[in-house]
Amino acid sequence: MRARITGLGAWYPEQVRTNADWPQEFAERGRSSNRRELVDVRVEDDPREALGKRYLAAEADDPFLGARKRRVAPADVNSCLAESKAGAAALLDAGVSPDEVDVVMSWAAVPDRVVPPSAPRVADLLGIRRAMALGLEASCATSVAQLGLAAALIESGRARCVLLTQSHMMTRAFPLMHPASPNVGDAATAMVVCAAERRGIGTLHAVTHGEYYPAVTWCRGKEEDPPWWKAGPDYYPGSLAPELARSLIAQTVHIGMSTVSELLVRAHVRGNEINVFASVQPRRWVPGAIAEAAGLAAAHVPVTFDEYAHLGACGVVSNLLDARANGHLAEGSKSVLFAQGAGLTRAAILVDW
């Protein structure tokens, strides 16, 4: 028995926040601040690895980091509810009823609770009563990791239908004047993976580099950072190791290129066989630059950054939906999905359609 993606779904808030919603003070401060010191991080002389530095230099004077629009969720929609909306759309797309779901696997960039994860609440909201529900946390790489685990459950006979949900409700985590606030948007996405006779989800290649653990995380202050169970300042997305964080941005293309290249070698697939490359999109240029560096010249590279900005693990699914809407996920086509997430986990997976 093989595992295939049989349904995709998404929920995007109606409210659109444009760059005009930031005060002029924000733009002026961004242009006069640190001149995007990210571009000063050394990269190798390999032209493929220099792609990221070139793009970073091009956006150095843009306080909005290339973003133009992003969606903002209403205050009464939390991560669980957003994921249930996306999950309902994916189940409808797959033609699967709640009673047919064996496992619900969730991820929330901004979880409603430390414990439990979104999954039990998502299952309840969708009327899923006969499934195990659990959370999976690999940061922005979670949607790719979820696919690999769902395929393993199905191919081992432990499940026949798995619902995967992801939410990225990040605008509420960033004050409007935070330098990174224009780069993030709100959304929820979902995938349904079911047992099938024909191959669908293929080789997964994922590697974690734990030395980057403090690079991107939730912090409670620059002077002191008490653990979550103690009283202290408010949480905010940030870094406990700013130099490591800056180096990650500069190495984004190299990380993606290496991961995709290693996947293709393991799977014995050539780059020119890939029809679609769906990636996370921390910047607009990242998916295309990785595809170029990895030699995916024939691949269509969907990018929804212009409409939704950075969506974390939801970005891969959002871009898959865009590819399908534009006729690029035809039967028999082959795609690579890539994501990297804080921790640092980098992951790529082959998917046949």
Sequence and secondary structure as in RCSB ss.txt:
>XXXX:A:sequence
MRARITGLGAWYPEQVRTNADWPQEFAERGRSSNRRELVDVRVEDDPREALGKRYLAAEADDPFLGARKRRVAPA
DVNSCLAESKAGAAALLDAGVSPDEVDVVMSWAAVPDRVVPPSAPRVADLLGIRRAMALGLEASCATSVAQLGLA
AALIESGRARCVLLTQSHMMTRAFPLMHPASPNVGDAATAMVVCAAERRGIGTLHAVTHGEYYPAVTWCRGKEED
PPWWKAGPDYYPGSLAPELARSLIAQTVHIGMSTVSELLVRAHVRGNEINVFASVQPRRWVPGAIAEAAGLAAAH
VPVTFDEYAHLGACGVVSNLLDARANGHLAEGSKSVLFAQGAGLTRAAILVDW
>XXXX:A:secstr
 EEEEEEEEEE  SEEEEGGGS HHHHHHHHHSS  GGGGS   S TTTHHHHHHHHHTTT TTTT  EEEE  T
T  HHHHHHHHHHHHHHHHT  GGG  EEEEEESS S SSS HHHHHHHHTT  SSEEEE   GGGHHHHHHHHH
HHHHHTTS SEEEEEEEEE GGGS TTSTTGGGB EEEEEEEEEEESS  EEEEEEEE GGGTTTSEEES SS  
  TTS  S  EEE S HHHHHHHHHTHHHHHHHHHHHHHHHHT  GGG  EEEE  SSTTHHHHHHHHTT TT B
    HHHH B TTHHHHHHHHHHHHTT   TT EEEEEEEETTTEEEEEEEE 
